[in-house]
Amino acid sequence: MDAVVGVNRFGRPDPTCRTICTNRKEPMPLIERRTFLTTALAGLPTSVLAQPSRRQIAKVGNGDDRLIEPHTVGVSTTAFKVLTEESNGALFTMENRMTRKGGPPRHLHHAQDEWFYVIEGDFIAEIGDHRFRLSPGESILGPREVPHAYAFIGSTVGRLLIAYAPAGQMEAFFRGRTEGAQYSTDAERYRAFGMELLGPPLTIEP
């Protein structure tokens, strides 16, 4: 009978190894590294293998906009922080700065999750049937296909970081706005950018 030869984690014969053994005198054949990597990568989603962004990496300063453009979205001035092309469509991020109470109408996204992070001030958010009060340092996720809305309820300044994943057409939606200090109530426009307009903004208690 052939002598039992242990095989270590590198696939080489090792008489002291007791965890993996074979009754062959020669070590088990190794998978050629390049073949293994090619096979493994072939099974990954295309988004994971996306090419690096062609836009130059840049720091965005406090209060600055990535495009150095003015954006007004309802009661907020908005600064884009991470552009769609910078993440190859995986993420779009912006910061809203508010000095008046209020927020957008209730809506949902068919393909985006929307994440809210409070930097400054107090906000409320409704996700589905649940209402939450959010203070600085707190965050909440509005999952795709779930109705949601938020509103600034503070008396000074509110700053809210919002991220959309994947980015979809959200950057184009905000860049193409013409409503100025009013939130859009055009249901067809929402639908054209992958959303549904569902109702009025949240009611804010005095």
Order of alpha helices (4+ residues) and beta strands (2+ residues): beta-beta-alpha-beta-beta-beta-beta-beta-beta-beta-beta-beta-beta-alpha-alpha-beta
